[in-house]
Amino acid sequence: MRSKFILITLLSTLFYLGGQAEKEKLTLILNSNSSIEVYKNNESSFLKSYKGKTESINLASPKWSNLDKVKSHIYDVYPELIYCIGTKAYLVANKFAPERKIVYSSTINCHDLPQNKNAYGIASRLHPGMELMTLRMLFPSFKKIAMFYSRKHQDKWIDLVETEADRQKIKLTTFSCDSVWGVTQNKLKYLNSFDALWLTPDPGVFVNAAKLKMVLDYCQKHKIPVISYSANLLTHPAVATSISGDSKTLGSQSAILVNRLIDGQEIAQHIFYPAGTEIKISPKNCKAMDLDVDEDTAEMVNAVIE
């Protein structure tokens, strides 16, 4: 009788510990740089929405500058899932723990990241069709739009963009910049016959900040309005508006995806587009670029930047 009681007690303890272990599954957050506002917003909104056990690593911190140390820590804690914020974080997780479940957001271009059957992402940009439709509603006077890109970084995404532009009957012309120099002064002359330049966050085009400034300064001088992927660029007089996925929504959307994976749900789709849209506009810059902002346009935006 006593041995039976001990056996029951042991089984009960094992079931209890098993239940506790299930609750304690760790999600490791790898943040490429938590001082960057978009990445910070991603992490804070993720933590508000996700109630499971988490641990955070800021890869921009001196503490984690040695990636071998990051690798060792990943193996030490061996998380159930790694949530990656930014391209660097994804590349680290995919290199050191590709067998773990991975969720990522705020990468430069999720379509051209190294593929992994265990990785699921929230694209940082809206679906190209949504961006083009929004742009057309904001500025119906734009008939011809230009874009610089590099195949190395935007291969699959640019195909989507061109397909959507054709579908919506928008005259979009793309210019390849596949060299170590990125976009060159020679390429800028092509912009003179266009109504606007649509920027894309492509390190193959804008190899440094000076390149980006060169393009924006040229557009300002020749009154070519610029549509940006980031509200931070609205500080430049040439940038009329920014259209992007809402950074706070990206975090909460990622939390939903993490919950589903932690619960063991099968998810066939590997890339999801942002559920929220963030549109910001600078009336001052629009005026400088000879653009009219009517009431209908103003009602569409999330924020007006003075």
RAZI-V634969 format. One record per residue. N is the residue number from 1. RES is the residue in one letter. PHI is phi in whole degrees, 0 to 359 (999 if undefined). PSI is psi in degrees with one decimal (none if undefined). Layout:
N|RES|PHI|PSI ; N|RES|PHI|PSI
This chain:
1|M|999|-41.7 ; 2|R|294|-41.9 ; 3|S|297|-35.3 ; 4|K|294|-40.4 ; 5|F|296|-42.4 ; 6|I|297|-41.7 ; 7|L|298|-44.2 ; 8|I|297|-41.8 ; 9|T|298|-43.9 ; 10|L|297|-43.5 ; 11|L|297|-42.5 ; 12|S|298|-42.1 ; 13|T|297|-42.5 ; 14|L|296|-42.9 ; 15|F|298|-40.4 ; 16|Y|294|-46.5 ; 17|L|295|-37.2 ; 18|G|298|-41.9 ; 19|G|296|-40.3 ; 20|Q|295|-41.8 ; 21|A|298|-38.1 ; 22|E|298|-39.9 ; 23|K|290|-25.7 ; 24|E|265|15.7 ; 25|K|302|129.3 ; 26|L|267|133.4 ; 27|T|254|117.5 ; 28|L|268|124.8 ; 29|I|264|118.2 ; 30|L|256|113.3 ; 31|N|254|122.7 ; 32|S|302|-38.0 ; 33|N|193|99.6 ; 34|S|287|-3.5 ; 35|S|275|-15.0 ; 36|I|282|129.8 ; 37|E|303|-45.0 ; 38|V|298|-45.1 ; 39|Y|294|-39.1 ; 40|K|297|-43.8 ; 41|N|298|-40.4 ; 42|N|303|-50.0 ; 43|E|292|-42.8 ; 44|S|294|-40.8 ; 45|S|288|-30.7 ; 46|F|297|-48.0 ; 47|L|294|-30.2 ; 48|K|290|-31.6 ; 49|S|266|-26.0 ; 50|Y|256|125.3 ; 51|K|255|4.5 ; 52|G|282|-179.2 ; 53|K|285|130.3 ; 54|T|226|158.9 ; 55|E|217|140.3 ; 56|S|245|142.2 ; 57|I|233|123.7 ; 58|N|264|106.1 ; 59|L|294|-15.7 ; 60|A|275|-7.9 ; 61|S|285|141.4 ; 62|P|305|-30.3 ; 63|K|301|-32.5 ; 64|W|247|23.0 ; 65|S|292|-27.6 ; 66|N|272|110.2 ; 67|L|292|-21.9 ; 68|D|296|-33.8 ; 69|K|291|-38.7 ; 70|V|297|-44.9 ; 71|K|301|-47.1 ; 72|S|298|-39.6 ; 73|H|292|-38.9 ; 74|I|300|-43.8 ; 75|Y|291|-33.2 ; 76|D|294|-48.2 ; 77|V|272|-23.9 ; 78|Y|36|72.4 ; 79|P|293|156.4 ; 80|E|294|-36.6 ; 81|L|211|148.5 ; 82|I|243|121.7 ; 83|Y|262|117.5 ; 84|C|254|129.1 ; 85|I|247|111.3 ; 86|G|97|158.0 ; 87|T|297|-43.9 ; 88|K|302|-43.3 ; 89|A|298|-42.4 ; 90|Y|296|-44.6 ; 91|L|298|-37.3 ; 92|V|295|-48.8 ; 93|A|296|-41.8 ; 94|N|292|-28.7 ; 95|K|281|-43.4 ; 96|F|268|-27.1 ; 97|A|216|57.1 ; 98|P|294|-17.5 ; 99|E|278|-12.3 ; 100|R|277|157.7 ; 101|K|291|137.3 ; 102|I|230|132.7 ; 103|V|238|137.0 ; 104|Y|224|156.1 ; 105|S|210|164.8 ; 106|S|59|33.7 ; 107|T|275|161.2 ; 108|I|299|-51.3 ; 109|N|206|102.2 ; 110|C|295|-26.8 ; 111|H|293|-25.5 ; 112|D|250|14.9 ; 113|L|285|157.9 ; 114|P|304|130.0 ; 115|Q|281|148.6 ; 116|N|208|125.5 ; 117|K|295|-17.1 ; 118|N|265|1.8 ; 119|A|255|137.6 ; 120|Y|227|135.1 ; 121|G|226|155.1 ; 122|I|257|115.7 ; 123|A|300|142.2 ; 124|S|282|-23.6 ; 125|R|256|154.7 ; 126|L|292|165.5 ; 127|H|301|137.1 ; 128|P|308|-35.1 ; 129|G|297|-38.6 ; 130|M|292|-42.3 ; 131|E|298|-44.3 ; 132|L|293|-40.6 ; 133|M|296|-42.4 ; 134|T|297|-44.0 ; 135|L|298|-40.7 ; 136|R|294|-36.0 ; 137|M|287|-35.6 ; 138|L|293|-46.2 ; 139|F|227|80.2 ; 140|P|297|-14.9 ; 141|S|285|-14.3 ; 142|F|285|111.7 ; 143|K|256|-32.9 ; 144|K|232|120.0 ; 145|I|239|138.5 ; 146|A|251|154.2 ; 147|M|212|135.1 ; 148|F|263|143.4 ; 149|Y|205|166.0 ; 150|S|234|137.1 ; 151|R|297|-31.7 ; 152|K|300|-38.6 ; 153|H|252|-16.6 ; 154|Q|230|23.1 ; 155|D|306|-58.9 ; 156|K|287|-37.2 ; 157|W|294|-40.0 ; 158|I|294|-32.5 ; 159|D|296|-41.1 ; 160|L|297|-43.2 ; 161|V|300|-48.6 ; 162|E|295|-37.8 ; 163|T|296|-44.5 ; 164|E|293|-37.6 ; 165|A|297|-42.5 ; 166|D|297|-41.8 ; 167|R|296|-38.2 ; 168|Q|269|5.6 ; 169|K|57|43.8 ; 170|I|255|131.6 ; 171|K|281|94.7 ; 172|L|247|126.5 ; 173|T|244|127.0 ; 174|T|252|139.4 ; 175|F|241|119.7 ; 176|S|284|138.1 ; 177|C|234|61.3 ; 178|D|266|69.1 ; 179|S|214|167.0 ; 180|V|294|-16.9 ; 181|W|273|-12.6 ; 182|G|70|-147.4 ; 183|V|289|137.8 ; 184|T|245|164.2 ; 185|Q|303|-34.8 ; 186|N|300|-36.4 ; 187|K|291|-27.2 ; 188|L|295|-27.8 ; 189|K|297|-23.6 ; 190|Y|294|-22.6 ; 191|L|289|-19.4 ; 192|N|298|-22.9 ; 193|S|262|12.0 ; 194|F|248|156.0 ; 195|D|278|-23.7 ; 196|A|196|158.4 ; 197|L|247|127.1 ; 198|W|260|112.6 ; 199|L|280|147.3 ; 200|T|228|142.6 ; 201|P|284|79.3 ; 202|D|242|108.3 ; 203|P|292|-12.6 ; 204|G|281|-20.5 ; 205|V|265|-53.5 ; 206|F|258|82.6 ; 207|V|289|-15.6 ; 208|N|202|173.2 ; 209|A|296|-31.5 ; 210|A|296|-36.6 ; 211|K|296|-44.3 ; 212|L|297|-43.5 ; 213|K|297|-39.1 ; 214|M|302|-44.4 ; 215|V|292|-45.8 ; 216|L|295|-40.0 ; 217|D|296|-39.6 ; 218|Y|297|-44.8 ; 219|C|297|-38.7 ; 220|Q|297|-46.5 ; 221|K|298|-38.4 ; 222|H|259|11.2 ; 223|K|53|52.6 ; 224|I|251|105.4 ; 225|P|300|145.2 ; 226|V|245|133.5 ; 227|I|257|122.7 ; 228|S|254|160.3 ; 229|Y|268|-8.0 ; 230|S|223|134.5 ; 231|A|294|-21.2 ; 232|N|299|-27.3 ; 233|L|278|-5.4 ; 234|L|293|-8.6 ; 235|T|289|-18.7 ; 236|H|272|134.2 ; 237|P|300|-21.0 ; 238|A|280|-19.1 ; 239|V|272|115.0 ; 240|A|275|-39.5 ; 241|T|207|161.7 ; 242|S|232|138.8 ; 243|I|232|122.6 ; 244|S|204|170.9 ; 245|G|286|143.2 ; 246|D|290|122.3 ; 247|S|296|-33.6 ; 248|K|288|-37.3 ; 249|T|295|-36.0 ; 250|L|302|-40.9 ; 251|G|293|-46.4 ; 252|S|291|-35.1 ; 253|Q|294|-38.1 ; 254|S|296|-37.7 ; 255|A|297|-39.7 ; 256|I|298|-43.4 ; 257|L|295|-42.1 ; 258|V|298|-44.7 ; 259|N|304|-43.9 ; 260|R|296|-41.4 ; 261|L|289|-40.0 ; 262|I|298|-35.0 ; 263|D|284|-4.5 ; 264|G|86|15.3 ; 265|Q|288|144.1 ; 266|E|276|128.4 ; 267|I|236|114.0 ; 268|A|284|-37.2 ; 269|Q|280|137.9 ; 270|H|252|-19.6 ; 271|I|232|128.5 ; 272|F|242|147.1 ; 273|Y|267|155.1 ; 274|P|302|142.0 ; 275|A|276|-19.8 ; 276|G|244|146.2 ; 277|T|245|138.6 ; 278|E|238|117.4 ; 279|I|240|123.3 ; 280|K|235|146.5 ; 281|I|220|148.0 ; 282|S|245|101.6 ; 283|P|303|-36.7 ; 284|K|298|-46.4 ; 285|N|292|-37.3 ; 286|C|300|-43.9 ; 287|K|297|-41.7 ; 288|A|296|-28.5 ; 289|M|265|11.2 ; 290|D|63|37.3 ; 291|L|253|138.4 ; 292|D|271|136.9 ; 293|V|243|104.6 ; 294|D|270|179.0 ; 295|E|297|-38.4 ; 296|D|297|-40.1 ; 297|T|295|-46.0 ; 298|A|299|-34.2 ; 299|E|289|-21.3 ; 300|M|281|-24.0 ; 301|V|275|154.5 ; 302|N|276|-29.2 ; 303|A|206|142.2 ; 304|V|255|122.4 ; 305|I|261|116.8 ; 306|E|277|none
